[in-house]
Amino acid sequence: MLYEITIYWRFTHLSRFHELAKKRKVVEIDGVGVFVYYDEQDELTNENIRKHLIGREQKTIVIEGRNPKDAVEKFYNEFEGAKIGSKNEESKALWIKKDEPILELPNCKLLYKNKNGKCTCGKPETDGNGEYGMCILENYDPPENCPISLFYKTLSSNKFSEKKEKFAKEKFTFDGKEYSVIRVKWFYNYIKYFSSTVKENLKNLD
């Protein structure tokens, strides 16, 4: 299954034109993990990094796992930014926003990955794109009846967006911290909102 996890990440840019920076490195400075974007000519020292503003942003990532706990474990074991920093979790360059439920995403028969690890819509072709383009998980427009797009739209609608916690029935603990999960099947069963595509994908969850 695929799980969408909301995280924070900490970063800074040493390059004057940071949109064009070609290099990235995760460093620990003063006990805090930071993604540093820089170019060859930039001085990658703690003293120089301290001179630049350090930002923090929220974003989501999608991790494949046997279950939600497995996905969280993969995050902390496989993502370099989640390891860099002092012992305090929020000192890392990456950390999970625990008060935001983890989303279990619907199955999609058209979801594949190309040789670069990018999600495609349909089987990957020689140019790396899928038969029907790239997946919504890569921020591309989805085709009609995309089960993942339908799930996102329904969950973010005015009727349900403020009730996320209501659907986060499952709780689990990892490394002493509690997380909550919105299971796709529970969500659709609750709101009784099915399309033929969703029904077909729900069968795969049994």
N, C-alpha and C positions, 0 to 999 in steps of 0.2 A: 504494500500500500504506500501511497504518497501522503506526506504530512507537511502542511504549511506551518512554519514556526515564525513568530514575530520576534525579531532580535534588535538590539542596539549595536552600532559599531562606532568606533572612535577613529578619527583620521586627521591628518594635516597635509598641507601642500607646501613643498619647499620651492617649487618652480614658480617663476613669475607668471607664466601662462599655464596654470595648473591643468586646464582641460587637455593640454598636449603632453603632459608628463608621460614618459615612456616606461618608467620603472616604479615598482612598489615593493616595500619591505615592511614587515611587522617588527617593531622594536619595543623594548621596555625602557621607559624613561621616568625616573623618580617613582618607580613602583607601579606605573600605569602603562598598559599596552596601547600602542598607537599604530595605525596603518599610515605609512609615510609615502607620499607620491613625490617623485623627484626625477631629475635628469642628470646626465653625466657630470655636468658642471656644478651641480649643487653639492654643498658640503654636508655630508650625512654624519653629523656629530650631535651629541646631546646638547651641546651649547647652542648650535645653530637651530635645532629643532625647537628649543625653548623659546626662541625669538618669534615663532610663528603661532598663529591662532590654531587651537585644536578644536575641531568640531565633533558633534555627536548627532547621529541620525538614526531614525527608526526605519526598518525595512523588513521584508519577509523573505524567507528562503524555503525551498521545498526539498525535503530529504526522504529518500525511500527507506522503509524499515518494515520489519515483521509486525511491529506494533508501535504505538506512540513512544513508549519508553525506549525501545531500540533506536528510534529516530533521535531522541534526545541524547542518548549515549553516543551515537555516531557524531553528533554535533560536537560534543566535548572531546572526543577522541581523535577526530579527523580534521577538524577545522583549526588551522594554525592560530588564528586570532583568538580562539577560545582558550588557548594555553598560555598566551603571553600577557604577563602582568603579575601582580602580587596575589596573595591567597584570596582576598576579597573578590567575589565574582564580578562586581561592577568595575573592578580595576583592569579587567581584561580588555583586549581590543574588540572582542565580540562577546556578547552575553545575551541570554534569553530574557525577554520581557515576560515574567512569570504570571502577571495578572491578566495576560491576554491568552485566551484559550488556543490550544493547538487545533488546527483544522485537519480532519481526515478528508482527503479529496476523493471524489467519485472515480471509479474505474473508467477508463476510456480505451476502447479497442483500437483507436487510431494513434494512440500515444506511443512513440518510439524515441530512441535516442540515436543521433548520428555519431560519427567517429570522434567528434570533438566533445561529446557528452551533452550536446544541446538537445532539448526536446523538440520533436517534429510532429506534425500532423500527417499521419500516414507514413509508410515505409520510406526511409531516407533514400534519396537519389544521388547520383554522382556528384552533384554540386553541393551536397550537404543538406539541402532543403527536403522537406517531406513531400509526399505525393500531393498533399493539399496545402503545402506551405509549412510554416513553423507554428509551434504550439502557443497557446495563450499563456503558458507558464514562462515563455520567453518574451512576453509582452507584445505578442502579435495578435491581430484580429482573429477571432475564432470563426469556424464555419457555423452554419445554422444547426441548432440542436446539439451543440457541444455540451456534454454533461458537466464539465468543469465550469464553463462560463455560466450555465444555468444555476449551478450551485452558488457561485459568487454573487450573481445578480439577486437571487432570492434572499440570501443571507444579508446582503447589504441594503435591501429594500427598507423603506421607512417602517414597514410593519414589523420587521424582525431585527433590525440593526441594533436597537437598544435593548434587546433581550438575549444577547449572546450567552450570557451566563446561565440562562434558563435551559439552554441546550447542552451545556457543558456538564453532563451528568457524571462522566467518568473522571475519577481523580487517581493519580498515582504519585509515588515519591521516588525521586532519584537523587542520590547523594544528599539526602536529608532535606530536600526541597520539594514542595508539592506543585504539581502541574495539573491542569484540567484539559479535557479533550471534548471537542464536538464531533461525534460520530455521524457520518453522512447519513447512515440508515436511520438513526434515531431522529435526526432533523427532519428528513422527509416523511417519516412515519407520523411525526407530531403535526406537521402542517398540512398533511394530506394533499401535497402538491406534486403531482407526478406528470411527467411527459412520457411518451413511449420510450424515449432514450434513457431516461432515468430509471424507469421500471426494469429495463434490460440490464442496466448496470447494477441495480440493487440485487438482482439474482446472484450476481457474482460475489456478493458479500456474505451469502449464507454459508 
